[in-house]
Amino acid sequence: MTTPGAMTEARLYLRQGRWRVWCSLDGHARAGMRATLRAR
Ligand SMILES: [Cu+2]
């Protein structure tokens, strides 16, 4: 979703529901760079 060292602005068109997103950099998701989105 993003490249190392870069800030990313993502515009997501989501279907209704819950989406789990996380950072793909090594160890980041484990360090808490993740979230759960709720689309309404
Ligand atoms: Cu990260």
mmCIF file of the protein (N, C-alpha, C, O) and its ligand, coordinates in Angstrom:
data_MODEL
# 
_entry.id   MODEL 
# 
loop_
_entity.id 
_entity.type 
_entity.pdbx_number_of_molecules 
1 polymer     1 
2 non-polymer 1 
# 
_entity_poly.entity_id                      1 
_entity_poly.type                           'polypeptide(L)' 
_entity_poly.nstd_linkage                   no 
_entity_poly.nstd_monomer                   no 
_entity_poly.pdbx_seq_one_letter_code       MTTPGAMTEARLYLRQGRWRVWCSLDGHARAGMRATLRAR 
_entity_poly.pdbx_seq_one_letter_code_can   MTTPGAMTEARLYLRQGRWRVWCSLDGHARAGMRATLRAR 
_entity_poly.pdbx_strand_id                 A 
# 
loop_
_entity_poly_seq.entity_id 
_entity_poly_seq.num 
_entity_poly_seq.mon_id 
_entity_poly_seq.hetero 
1 1  MET n 
1 2  THR n 
1 3  THR n 
1 4  PRO n 
1 5  GLY n 
1 6  ALA n 
1 7  MET n 
1 8  THR n 
1 9  GLU n 
1 10 ALA n 
1 11 ARG n 
1 12 LEU n 
1 13 TYR n 
1 14 LEU n 
1 15 ARG n 
1 16 GLN n 
1 17 GLY n 
1 18 ARG n 
1 19 TRP n 
1 20 ARG n 
1 21 VAL n 
1 22 TRP n 
1 23 CYS n 
1 24 SER n 
1 25 LEU n 
1 26 ASP n 
1 27 GLY n 
1 28 HIS n 
1 29 ALA n 
1 30 ARG n 
1 31 ALA n 
1 32 GLY n 
1 33 MET n 
1 34 ARG n 
1 35 ALA n 
1 36 THR n 
1 37 LEU n 
1 38 ARG n 
1 39 ALA n 
1 40 ARG n 
# 
loop_
_struct_asym.id 
_struct_asym.entity_id 
A 1 
B 2 
# 
loop_
_chem_comp.id 
_chem_comp.type 
_chem_comp.mon_nstd_flag 
ALA 'L-peptide linking' y 
ARG 'L-peptide linking' y 
ASP 'L-peptide linking' y 
CU  non-polymer         . 
CYS 'L-peptide linking' y 
GLN 'L-peptide linking' y 
GLU 'L-peptide linking' y 
GLY 'peptide linking'   y 
HIS 'L-peptide linking' y 
LEU 'L-peptide linking' y 
MET 'L-peptide linking' y 
PRO 'L-peptide linking' y 
SER 'L-peptide linking' y 
THR 'L-peptide linking' y 
TRP 'L-peptide linking' y 
TYR 'L-peptide linking' y 
VAL 'L-peptide linking' y 
# 
_pdbx_entity_nonpoly.entity_id   2 
_pdbx_entity_nonpoly.name        ? 
_pdbx_entity_nonpoly.comp_id     CU 
# 
_pdbx_nonpoly_scheme.asym_id         B 
_pdbx_nonpoly_scheme.entity_id       2 
_pdbx_nonpoly_scheme.mon_id          CU 
_pdbx_nonpoly_scheme.ndb_seq_num     1 
_pdbx_nonpoly_scheme.pdb_seq_num     101 
_pdbx_nonpoly_scheme.auth_seq_num    101 
_pdbx_nonpoly_scheme.pdb_mon_id      CU 
_pdbx_nonpoly_scheme.auth_mon_id     CU 
_pdbx_nonpoly_scheme.pdb_strand_id   A 
_pdbx_nonpoly_scheme.pdb_ins_code    . 
# 
loop_
_atom_site.group_PDB 
_atom_site.id 
_atom_site.type_symbol 
_atom_site.label_atom_id 
_atom_site.label_alt_id 
_atom_site.label_comp_id 
_atom_site.label_asym_id 
_atom_site.label_entity_id 
_atom_site.label_seq_id 
_atom_site.pdbx_PDB_ins_code 
_atom_site.Cartn_x 
_atom_site.Cartn_y 
_atom_site.Cartn_z 
_atom_site.occupancy 
_atom_site.B_iso_or_equiv 
_atom_site.pdbx_formal_charge 
_atom_site.auth_seq_id 
_atom_site.auth_comp_id 
_atom_site.auth_asym_id 
_atom_site.auth_atom_id 
_atom_site.pdbx_PDB_model_num 
ATOM   1   N  N  . MET A 1 1  ? 0.838   -1.212 0.000  1.00 0.00 ? 1   MET A N  1 
ATOM   2   C  CA . MET A 1 1  ? 0.000   0.000  0.000  1.00 0.00 ? 1   MET A CA 1 
ATOM   3   C  C  . MET A 1 1  ? 0.859   1.242  0.000  1.00 0.00 ? 1   MET A C  1 
ATOM   4   O  O  . MET A 1 1  ? 0.469   2.263  -0.568 1.00 0.00 ? 1   MET A O  1 
ATOM   5   N  N  . THR A 1 2  ? 2.018   1.178  0.625  1.00 0.00 ? 2   THR A N  1 
ATOM   6   C  CA . THR A 1 2  ? 2.906   2.334  0.639  1.00 0.00 ? 2   THR A CA 1 
ATOM   7   C  C  . THR A 1 2  ? 4.350   1.877  0.501  1.00 0.00 ? 2   THR A C  1 
ATOM   8   O  O  . THR A 1 2  ? 4.664   0.698  0.664  1.00 0.00 ? 2   THR A O  1 
ATOM   9   N  N  . THR A 1 3  ? 5.205   2.816  0.202  1.00 0.00 ? 3   THR A N  1 
ATOM   10  C  CA . THR A 1 3  ? 6.610   2.456  0.056  1.00 0.00 ? 3   THR A CA 1 
ATOM   11  C  C  . THR A 1 3  ? 7.378   2.912  1.283  1.00 0.00 ? 3   THR A C  1 
ATOM   12  O  O  . THR A 1 3  ? 6.973   3.867  1.946  1.00 0.00 ? 3   THR A O  1 
ATOM   13  N  N  . PRO A 1 4  ? 8.472   2.248  1.592  1.00 0.00 ? 4   PRO A N  1 
ATOM   14  C  CA . PRO A 1 4  ? 9.237   2.597  2.797  1.00 0.00 ? 4   PRO A CA 1 
ATOM   15  C  C  . PRO A 1 4  ? 9.634   4.061  2.822  1.00 0.00 ? 4   PRO A C  1 
ATOM   16  O  O  . PRO A 1 4  ? 10.148  4.578  1.831  1.00 0.00 ? 4   PRO A O  1 
ATOM   17  N  N  . GLY A 1 5  ? 9.406   4.728  3.926  1.00 0.00 ? 5   GLY A N  1 
ATOM   18  C  CA . GLY A 1 5  ? 9.817   6.110  4.088  1.00 0.00 ? 5   GLY A CA 1 
ATOM   19  C  C  . GLY A 1 5  ? 8.864   7.118  3.497  1.00 0.00 ? 5   GLY A C  1 
ATOM   20  O  O  . GLY A 1 5  ? 9.108   8.322  3.580  1.00 0.00 ? 5   GLY A O  1 
ATOM   21  N  N  . ALA A 1 6  ? 7.798   6.658  2.910  1.00 0.00 ? 6   ALA A N  1 
ATOM   22  C  CA . ALA A 1 6  ? 6.882   7.579  2.253  1.00 0.00 ? 6   ALA A CA 1 
ATOM   23  C  C  . ALA A 1 6  ? 5.591   7.702  3.041  1.00 0.00 ? 6   ALA A C  1 
ATOM   24  O  O  . ALA A 1 6  ? 5.109   6.742  3.642  1.00 0.00 ? 6   ALA A O  1 
ATOM   25  N  N  . MET A 1 7  ? 5.055   8.887  3.020  1.00 0.00 ? 7   MET A N  1 
ATOM   26  C  CA . MET A 1 7  ? 3.726   9.082  3.572  1.00 0.00 ? 7   MET A CA 1 
ATOM   27  C  C  . MET A 1 7  ? 2.728   8.793  2.466  1.00 0.00 ? 7   MET A C  1 
ATOM   28  O  O  . MET A 1 7  ? 2.921   9.169  1.310  1.00 0.00 ? 7   MET A O  1 
ATOM   29  N  N  . THR A 1 8  ? 1.716   8.152  2.829  1.00 0.00 ? 8   THR A N  1 
ATOM   30  C  CA . THR A 1 8  ? 0.726   7.806  1.813  1.00 0.00 ? 8   THR A CA 1 
ATOM   31  C  C  . THR A 1 8  ? -0.636  8.335  2.197  1.00 0.00 ? 8   THR A C  1 
ATOM   32  O  O  . THR A 1 8  ? -1.110  8.160  3.319  1.00 0.00 ? 8   THR A O  1 
ATOM   33  N  N  . GLU A 1 9  ? -1.239  8.979  1.241  1.00 0.00 ? 9   GLU A N  1 
ATOM   34  C  CA . GLU A 1 9  ? -2.635  9.328  1.437  1.00 0.00 ? 9   GLU A CA 1 
ATOM   35  C  C  . GLU A 1 9  ? -3.454  8.384  0.584  1.00 0.00 ? 9   GLU A C  1 
ATOM   36  O  O  . GLU A 1 9  ? -3.297  8.313  -0.634 1.00 0.00 ? 9   GLU A O  1 
ATOM   37  N  N  . ALA A 1 10 ? -4.297  7.689  1.231  1.00 0.00 ? 10  ALA A N  1 
ATOM   38  C  CA . ALA A 1 10 ? -5.076  6.707  0.492  1.00 0.00 ? 10  ALA A CA 1 
ATOM   39  C  C  . ALA A 1 10 ? -6.522  7.124  0.496  1.00 0.00 ? 10  ALA A C  1 
ATOM   40  O  O  . ALA A 1 10 ? -7.105  7.442  1.532  1.00 0.00 ? 10  ALA A O  1 
ATOM   41  N  N  . ARG A 1 11 ? -7.063  7.114  -0.655 1.00 0.00 ? 11  ARG A N  1 
ATOM   42  C  CA . ARG A 1 11 ? -8.504  7.345  -0.764 1.00 0.00 ? 11  ARG A CA 1 
ATOM   43  C  C  . ARG A 1 11 ? -9.126  6.008  -1.114 1.00 0.00 ? 11  ARG A C  1 
ATOM   44  O  O  . ARG A 1 11 ? -8.937  5.460  -2.200 1.00 0.00 ? 11  ARG A O  1 
ATOM   45  N  N  . LEU A 1 12 ? -9.844  5.529  -0.185 1.00 0.00 ? 12  LEU A N  1 
ATOM   46  C  CA . LEU A 1 12 ? -10.354 4.179  -0.366 1.00 0.00 ? 12  LEU A CA 1 
ATOM   47  C  C  . LEU A 1 12 ? -11.851 4.216  -0.577 1.00 0.00 ? 12  LEU A C  1 
ATOM   48  O  O  . LEU A 1 12 ? -12.590 4.908  0.123  1.00 0.00 ? 12  LEU A O  1 
ATOM   49  N  N  . TYR A 1 13 ? -12.255 3.482  -1.524 1.00 0.00 ? 13  TYR A N  1 
ATOM   50  C  CA . TYR A 1 13 ? -13.682 3.322  -1.743 1.00 0.00 ? 13  TYR A CA 1 
ATOM   51  C  C  . TYR A 1 13 ? -14.053 1.939  -1.234 1.00 0.00 ? 13  TYR A C  1 
ATOM   52  O  O  . TYR A 1 13 ? -13.784 0.914  -1.860 1.00 0.00 ? 13  TYR A O  1 
ATOM   53  N  N  . LEU A 1 14 ? -14.656 1.961  -0.118 1.00 0.00 ? 14  LEU A N  1 
ATOM   54  C  CA . LEU A 1 14 ? -14.894 0.695  0.562  1.00 0.00 ? 14  LEU A CA 1 
ATOM   55  C  C  . LEU A 1 14 ? -16.361 0.346  0.540  1.00 0.00 ? 14  LEU A C  1 
ATOM   56  O  O  . LEU A 1 14 ? -17.243 1.204  0.568  1.00 0.00 ? 14  LEU A O  1 
ATOM   57  N  N  . ARG A 1 15 ? -16.576 -0.909 0.491  1.00 0.00 ? 15  ARG A N  1 
ATOM   58  C  CA . ARG A 1 15 ? -17.939 -1.349 0.722  1.00 0.00 ? 15  ARG A CA 1 
ATOM   59  C  C  . ARG A 1 15 ? -18.214 -1.235 2.212  1.00 0.00 ? 15  ARG A C  1 
ATOM   60  O  O  . ARG A 1 15 ? -17.304 -1.185 3.039  1.00 0.00 ? 15  ARG A O  1 
ATOM   61  N  N  . GLN A 1 16 ? -19.465 -1.197 2.513  1.00 0.00 ? 16  GLN A N  1 
ATOM   62  C  CA . GLN A 1 16 ? -19.861 -1.120 3.903  1.00 0.00 ? 16  GLN A CA 1 
ATOM   63  C  C  . GLN A 1 16 ? -19.282 -2.304 4.669  1.00 0.00 ? 16  GLN A C  1 
ATOM   64  O  O  . GLN A 1 16 ? -19.235 -3.433 4.180  1.00 0.00 ? 16  GLN A O  1 
ATOM   65  N  N  . GLY A 1 17 ? -18.855 -2.012 5.855  1.00 0.00 ? 17  GLY A N  1 
ATOM   66  C  CA . GLY A 1 17 ? -18.358 -3.105 6.668  1.00 0.00 ? 17  GLY A CA 1 
ATOM   67  C  C  . GLY A 1 17 ? -17.082 -2.736 7.386  1.00 0.00 ? 17  GLY A C  1 
ATOM   68  O  O  . GLY A 1 17 ? -16.720 -1.562 7.457  1.00 0.00 ? 17  GLY A O  1 
ATOM   69  N  N  . ARG A 1 18 ? -16.426 -3.693 7.897  1.00 0.00 ? 18  ARG A N  1 
ATOM   70  C  CA . ARG A 1 18 ? -15.191 -3.460 8.616  1.00 0.00 ? 18  ARG A CA 1 
ATOM   71  C  C  . ARG A 1 18 ? -14.022 -3.944 7.792  1.00 0.00 ? 18  ARG A C  1 
ATOM   72  O  O  . ARG A 1 18 ? -14.052 -5.006 7.171  1.00 0.00 ? 18  ARG A O  1 
ATOM   73  N  N  . TRP A 1 19 ? -12.992 -3.120 7.812  1.00 0.00 ? 19  TRP A N  1 
ATOM   74  C  CA . TRP A 1 19 ? -11.799 -3.438 7.050  1.00 0.00 ? 19  TRP A CA 1 
ATOM   75  C  C  . TRP A 1 19 ? -10.597 -3.349 7.961  1.00 0.00 ? 19  TRP A C  1 
ATOM   76  O  O  . TRP A 1 19 ? -10.446 -2.409 8.742  1.00 0.00 ? 19  TRP A O  1 
ATOM   77  N  N  . ARG A 1 20 ? -9.772  -4.322 7.846  1.00 0.00 ? 20  ARG A N  1 
ATOM   78  C  CA . ARG A 1 20 ? -8.556  -4.310 8.642  1.00 0.00 ? 20  ARG A CA 1 
ATOM   79  C  C  . ARG A 1 20 ? -7.418  -3.860 7.749  1.00 0.00 ? 20  ARG A C  1 
ATOM   80  O  O  . ARG A 1 20 ? -7.173  -4.443 6.693  1.00 0.00 ? 20  ARG A O  1 
ATOM   81  N  N  . VAL A 1 21 ? -6.730  -2.827 8.177  1.00 0.00 ? 21  VAL A N  1 
ATOM   82  C  CA . VAL A 1 21 ? -5.600  -2.316 7.395  1.00 0.00 ? 21  VAL A CA 1 
ATOM   83  C  C  . VAL A 1 21 ? -4.363  -2.335 8.272  1.00 0.00 ? 21  VAL A C  1 
ATOM   84  O  O  . VAL A 1 21 ? -4.444  -2.244 9.497  1.00 0.00 ? 21  VAL A O  1 
ATOM   85  N  N  . TRP A 1 22 ? -3.231  -2.453 7.626  1.00 0.00 ? 22  TRP A N  1 
ATOM   86  C  CA . TRP A 1 22 ? -2.000  -2.478 8.387  1.00 0.00 ? 22  TRP A CA 1 
ATOM   87  C  C  . TRP A 1 22 ? -0.860  -2.030 7.511  1.00 0.00 ? 22  TRP A C  1 
ATOM   88  O  O  . TRP A 1 22 ? -0.961  -1.999 6.284  1.00 0.00 ? 22  TRP A O  1 
ATOM   89  N  N  . CYS A 1 23 ? 0.226   -1.685 8.169  1.00 0.00 ? 23  CYS A N  1 
ATOM   90  C  CA . CYS A 1 23 ? 1.429   -1.253 7.472  1.00 0.00 ? 23  CYS A CA 1 
ATOM   91  C  C  . CYS A 1 23 ? 2.212   -2.480 7.038  1.00 0.00 ? 23  CYS A C  1 
ATOM   92  O  O  . CYS A 1 23 ? 2.324   -3.461 7.774  1.00 0.00 ? 23  CYS A O  1 
ATOM   93  N  N  . SER A 1 24 ? 2.744   -2.407 5.844  1.00 0.00 ? 24  SER A N  1 
ATOM   94  C  CA . SER A 1 24 ? 3.408   -3.577 5.287  1.00 0.00 ? 24  SER A CA 1 
ATOM   95  C  C  . SER A 1 24 ? 4.913   -3.562 5.538  1.00 0.00 ? 24  SER A C  1 
ATOM   96  O  O  . SER A 1 24 ? 5.629   -4.470 5.116  1.00 0.00 ? 24  SER A O  1 
ATOM   97  N  N  . LEU A 1 25 ? 5.388   -2.522 6.229  1.00 0.00 ? 25  LEU A N  1 
ATOM   98  C  CA . LEU A 1 25 ? 6.817   -2.504 6.526  1.00 0.00 ? 25  LEU A CA 1 
ATOM   99  C  C  . LEU A 1 25 ? 7.137   -3.529 7.601  1.00 0.00 ? 25  LEU A C  1 
ATOM   100 O  O  . LEU A 1 25 ? 6.308   -3.861 8.448  1.00 0.00 ? 25  LEU A O  1 
ATOM   101 N  N  . ASP A 1 26 ? 8.372   -4.020 7.535  1.00 0.00 ? 26  ASP A N  1 
ATOM   102 C  CA . ASP A 1 26 ? 8.767   -5.068 8.462  1.00 0.00 ? 26  ASP A CA 1 
ATOM   103 C  C  . ASP A 1 26 ? 8.539   -4.664 9.912  1.00 0.00 ? 26  ASP A C  1 
ATOM   104 O  O  . ASP A 1 26 ? 9.051   -3.646 10.377 1.00 0.00 ? 26  ASP A O  1 
ATOM   105 N  N  . GLY A 1 27 ? 7.776   -5.463 10.602 1.00 0.00 ? 27  GLY A N  1 
ATOM   106 C  CA . GLY A 1 27 ? 7.607   -5.253 12.028 1.00 0.00 ? 27  GLY A CA 1 
ATOM   107 C  C  . GLY A 1 27 ? 6.628   -4.165 12.402 1.00 0.00 ? 27  GLY A C  1 
ATOM   108 O  O  . GLY A 1 27 ? 6.279   -4.044 13.576 1.00 0.00 ? 27  GLY A O  1 
ATOM   109 N  N  . HIS A 1 28 ? 6.173   -3.374 11.459 1.00 0.00 ? 28  HIS A N  1 
ATOM   110 C  CA . HIS A 1 28 ? 5.324   -2.231 11.797 1.00 0.00 ? 28  HIS A CA 1 
ATOM   111 C  C  . HIS A 1 28 ? 3.964   -2.652 12.319 1.00 0.00 ? 28  HIS A C  1 
ATOM   112 O  O  . HIS A 1 28 ? 3.480   -2.140 13.328 1.00 0.00 ? 28  HIS A O  1 
ATOM   113 N  N  . ALA A 1 29 ? 3.366   -3.583 11.623 1.00 0.00 ? 29  ALA A N  1 
ATOM   114 C  CA . ALA A 1 29 ? 2.048   -4.017 12.057 1.00 0.00 ? 29  ALA A CA 1 
ATOM   115 C  C  . ALA A 1 29 ? 2.144   -4.573 13.472 1.00 0.00 ? 29  ALA A C  1 
ATOM   116 O  O  . ALA A 1 29 ? 1.256   -4.372 14.300 1.00 0.00 ? 29  ALA A O  1 
ATOM   117 N  N  . ARG A 1 30 ? 3.227   -5.265 13.723 1.00 0.00 ? 30  ARG A N  1 
ATOM   118 C  CA . ARG A 1 30 ? 3.409   -5.820 15.060 1.00 0.00 ? 30  ARG A CA 1 
ATOM   119 C  C  . ARG A 1 30 ? 3.597   -4.686 16.073 1.00 0.00 ? 30  ARG A C  1 
ATOM   120 O  O  . ARG A 1 30 ? 3.224   -4.825 17.238 1.00 0.00 ? 30  ARG A O  1 
ATOM   121 N  N  . ALA A 1 31 ? 4.174   -3.569 15.628 1.00 0.00 ? 31  ALA A N  1 
ATOM   122 C  CA . ALA A 1 31 ? 4.419   -2.450 16.523 1.00 0.00 ? 31  ALA A CA 1 
ATOM   123 C  C  . ALA A 1 31 ? 3.197   -1.559 16.676 1.00 0.00 ? 31  ALA A C  1 
ATOM   124 O  O  . ALA A 1 31 ? 3.254   -0.535 17.356 1.00 0.00 ? 31  ALA A O  1 
ATOM   125 N  N  . GLY A 1 32 ? 2.106   -1.939 16.056 1.00 0.00 ? 32  GLY A N  1 
ATOM   126 C  CA . GLY A 1 32 ? 0.874   -1.192 16.268 1.00 0.00 ? 32  GLY A CA 1 
ATOM   127 C  C  . GLY A 1 32 ? 0.424   -0.359 15.087 1.00 0.00 ? 32  GLY A C  1 
ATOM   128 O  O  . GLY A 1 32 ? -0.588  0.337  15.177 1.00 0.00 ? 32  GLY A O  1 
ATOM   129 N  N  . MET A 1 33 ? 1.140   -0.411 13.993 1.00 0.00 ? 33  MET A N  1 
ATOM   130 C  CA . MET A 1 33 ? 0.722   0.335  12.812 1.00 0.00 ? 33  MET A CA 1 
ATOM   131 C  C  . MET A 1 33 ? -0.354  -0.440 12.073 1.00 0.00 ? 33  MET A C  1 
ATOM   132 O  O  . MET A 1 33 ? -0.135  -1.005 11.001 1.00 0.00 ? 33  MET A O  1 
ATOM   133 N  N  . ARG A 1 34 ? -1.485  -0.441 12.672 1.00 0.00 ? 34  ARG A N  1 
ATOM   134 C  CA . ARG A 1 34 ? -2.611  -1.119 12.047 1.00 0.00 ? 34  ARG A CA 1 
ATOM   135 C  C  . ARG A 1 34 ? -3.868  -0.533 12.638 1.00 0.00 ? 34  ARG A C  1 
ATOM   136 O  O  . ARG A 1 34 ? -3.844  0.100  13.693 1.00 0.00 ? 34  ARG A O  1 
ATOM   137 N  N  . ALA A 1 35 ? -4.949  -0.748 11.954 1.00 0.00 ? 35  ALA A N  1 
ATOM   138 C  CA . ALA A 1 35 ? -6.202  -0.178 12.421 1.00 0.00 ? 35  ALA A CA 1 
ATOM   139 C  C  . ALA A 1 35 ? -7.352  -0.969 11.829 1.00 0.00 ? 35  ALA A C  1 
ATOM   140 O  O  . ALA A 1 35 ? -7.210  -1.714 10.860 1.00 0.00 ? 35  ALA A O  1 
ATOM   141 N  N  . THR A 1 36 ? -8.461  -0.773 12.441 1.00 0.00 ? 36  THR A N  1 
ATOM   142 C  CA . THR A 1 36 ? -9.677  -1.339 11.875 1.00 0.00 ? 36  THR A CA 1 
ATOM   143 C  C  . THR A 1 36 ? -10.582 -0.191 11.477 1.00 0.00 ? 36  THR A C  1 
ATOM   144 O  O  . THR A 1 36 ? -10.922 0.660  12.299 1.00 0.00 ? 36  THR A O  1 
ATOM   145 N  N  . LEU A 1 37 ? -10.964 -0.172 10.227 1.00 0.00 ? 37  LEU A N  1 
ATOM   146 C  CA . LEU A 1 37 ? -11.842 0.875  9.724  1.00 0.00 ? 37  LEU A CA 1 
ATOM   147 C  C  . LEU A 1 37 ? -13.269 0.364  9.656  1.00 0.00 ? 37  LEU A C  1 
ATOM   148 O  O  . LEU A 1 37 ? -13.535 -0.812 9.407  1.00 0.00 ? 37  LEU A O  1 
ATOM   149 N  N  . ARG A 1 38 ? -14.157 1.287  9.886  1.00 0.00 ? 38  ARG A N  1 
ATOM   150 C  CA . ARG A 1 38 ? -15.549 0.923  9.678  1.00 0.00 ? 38  ARG A CA 1 
ATOM   151 C  C  . ARG A 1 38 ? -16.135 1.841  8.616  1.00 0.00 ? 38  ARG A C  1 
ATOM   152 O  O  . ARG A 1 38 ? -16.122 3.063  8.769  1.00 0.00 ? 38  ARG A O  1 
ATOM   153 N  N  . ALA A 1 39 ? -16.630 1.276  7.580  1.00 0.00 ? 39  ALA A N  1 
ATOM   154 C  CA . ALA A 1 39 ? -17.232 2.045  6.490  1.00 0.00 ? 39  ALA A CA 1 
ATOM   155 C  C  . ALA A 1 39 ? -18.743 1.971  6.602  1.00 0.00 ? 39  ALA A C  1 
ATOM   156 O  O  . ALA A 1 39 ? -19.330 0.912  6.825  1.00 0.00 ? 39  ALA A O  1 
ATOM   157 N  N  . ARG A 1 40 ? -19.358 3.154  6.437  1.00 0.00 ? 40  ARG A N  1 
ATOM   158 C  CA . ARG A 1 40 ? -20.812 3.182  6.547  1.00 0.00 ? 40  ARG A CA 1 
ATOM   159 C  C  . ARG A 1 40 ? -21.434 3.792  5.297  1.00 0.00 ? 40  ARG A C  1 
ATOM   160 O  O  . ARG A 1 40 ? -22.656 3.901  5.205  1.00 0.00 ? 40  ARG A O  1 
HETATM 161 CU CU . CU  B 2 .  ? 4.616   1.294  9.301  1.00 0.00 2 101 CU  A CU 1 
# 
